[in-house]
Amino acid sequence: MKKTVRGKVYDTDEMSVVKKVSHGAYGDPAGYEETLYVAENGTYFLYTNGGAESPYPTEKLTSLSKVKAAAWEEENA
């Protein structure tokens, strides 16, 4: 997926997956997934996408600091 964040284009196909977490079953309107990526330059991104009733009804790529990425990993251990 290519996404523009603050005017810069990022491509998840060129990033490394750190961790992926799924909540709910496939097709569940409240289900969603979160995937933490790291780019070659050390920038972290959280990809989120889910059903219409989930916290992430549309796909989104959010830039995270290294500290916030580590906190997300800890919460999802």
N, C-alpha and C positions, 0 to 999 in steps of 0.2 A: 504494500500500500504506500502510495506517495501522498504526503500531506504537507501543507505549508503551515509553519509555526513561526509567527512574528516575522513574516516576509522571507523565511528561508525554507527551502524544500528539503524534506527528509524522506528517505525511502526505507521502509522496514525490511525490505529484501536485502539491503546492504548492511543491516545492523545485526547484532548478536542478541538472541533471546537469553535473558538472565533467568527468568521464571515466568510460568504461565499458570493462572489459577482460574478454574471455572466454578461458578455458583449456580446450582440448579441443573435440571436436565435439558437436553436439546429440545427446543420448541416451547419451553416454559416461558410465558410472557414476563415473568419476574426474574428469569435467569440472566446471567451476564458472565463475561470473561474479562480478565485483566491480564495483560502481558507486559512485563518489564523488559525493555530493550536497552542496550548500550551501543552507542555509535563508536566508530574508530577513534574519535577525538575525546572519548570519555564522557560524553554527554548522555544522560539517562532520559528515557521517555517511557511513559505508561500509556499503552494502547488499551482503550476500553470500548466495549460494545455489548449490547444486550437487547432483551425483549422490550416491548412497549411499556411494560409496567416496572422495569428495572431502574436502577439509579443511572444507567447509561443507555437510554433508548436510541441514541445515534452514536456512530463510531467517532472516536476522538483520540488524538495523540497529544499528550501533555508533557511538556518538558519538566524534569525533576532535578533538583540538586542532588549531589551524591549523598548528602545526609538524609534527604527525604526518600531517596531510592532505598537506602539501607533500612530506614524505618518501615517502609512498605514491605521489604523482604522479611523483616522481623515479625511484622503483623501477620504475614502469610506463610510462616514457617510450618 
